[in-house]
């Protein structure tokens, strides 16, 4: 089951323009959930002649309880926005925060369904 936790999610109903796998083929367990893969997805929404591409970058977390796609970054971030976001995530210890935020959102979505 896949959940999307993004404001105005209609903006990302198309296929992403780019993908970057951050973590795969490993097992991270957090709060009783096994994380199978973490991926950043880039959706290029529009291009400005001066500012460049306007991107929505999301994180897709695949767990043994389902998938959750959450907003990671958004805005005019240049031509290499996805790689820069991936590097920032990996180099600045942002991965643990991303995992915790994603799992909280996923648990909330699962609890809503169970009710």
C-alpha positions in Angstrom: 0.0 0.0 0.0 1.3 3.4 -0.9 0.5 6.7 0.8 1.2 10.2 -0.3 1.7 12.8 2.4 2.2 15.9 0.3 0.2 19.2 0.3 -1.6 19.5 -3.1 -0.5 16.1 -4.2 -2.1 16.6 -7.6 1.1 18.4 -8.6 3.0 15.1 -8.5 0.5 12.7 -10.2 2.8 12.3 -13.2 5.9 10.1 -13.3 9.0 11.8 -11.7 11.6 13.3 -14.0 14.5 12.0 -12.1 15.2 9.5 -9.3 18.1 8.9 -6.9 18.3 5.8 -4.7 19.7 6.7 -1.3 19.5 3.3 0.4 18.5 -0.1 -0.9 19.1 -3.8 -0.3 19.7 -3.3 3.4 17.7 -3.5 6.5 17.2 -0.6 8.8 14.7 -1.3 11.6 13.1 1.7 13.3 10.1 1.5 15.7 9.3 -2.0 14.6 9.3 -1.2 10.9 11.9 -2.5 8.4 13.0 0.1 5.9 13.8 -1.6 2.6 14.6 1.4 0.3 14.8 5.2 0.4 14.6 7.1 -2.8 14.4 10.8 -3.7 12.1 11.7 -6.6 12.2 14.9 -8.6 9.2 16.4 -10.3 10.0 19.4 -12.5 6.9 21.6 -12.4 8.0 24.5 -14.5 11.0 26.3 -15.9 11.8 30.0 -15.6 14.3 31.6 -18.0 16.0 33.4 -15.2 15.5 31.0 -12.2 15.7 27.7 -13.9 13.7 24.6 -13.0 11.1 24.7 -10.2 11.3 21.2 -8.6 9.3 19.3 -6.1 11.6 16.7 -4.5 10.0 14.0 -2.5 11.3 11.1 -0.5 9.8 7.6 -1.1 10.3 5.3 1.8 9.5 1.6 1.2 8.9 -0.4 4.4 7.5 -3.8 5.3 4.2 -2.0 6.3 3.8 0.0 3.0 5.3 2.9 1.2 5.1 6.6 2.1 6.0 9.5 -0.2 6.6 12.8 1.6 7.8 16.3 0.6 11.5 16.8 1.0 12.2 20.1 -0.8 10.5 22.4 -3.2 11.5 25.5 -5.2 13.9 26.9 -7.8 16.9 24.8 -6.9 18.9 24.8 -10.1 19.7 22.2 -12.8 21.2 19.7 -10.4 18.6 19.9 -7.7 18.2 16.2 -7.1 21.9 15.4 -6.7 22.4 18.4 -4.4 19.4 17.3 -2.3 20.7 13.7 -2.1 24.2 14.9 -1.1 22.7 17.2 1.5 20.6 14.4 2.9 23.5 12.0 3.2 26.3 14.4 4.3 24.4 16.3 6.9 22.9 13.5 9.0 19.4 14.2 7.5 18.7 10.6 6.9 17.7 9.8 10.5 15.3 12.8 10.6 13.8 11.8 7.3 13.3 8.2 8.4 11.6 9.3 11.7 9.4 11.8 9.9 8.4 9.3 7.3 7.6 6.6 9.8 5.4 8.9 11.9 3.5 9.9 8.9 3.1 6.2 7.7 1.9 5.1 11.2 -0.7 7.9 11.2 -2.0 6.9 7.8 -2.1 3.2 8.8 -4.0 4.0 12.1 -6.5 6.0 10.1 -7.2 3.0 7.9 -7.6 0.6 10.8 -10.3 2.8 12.4 
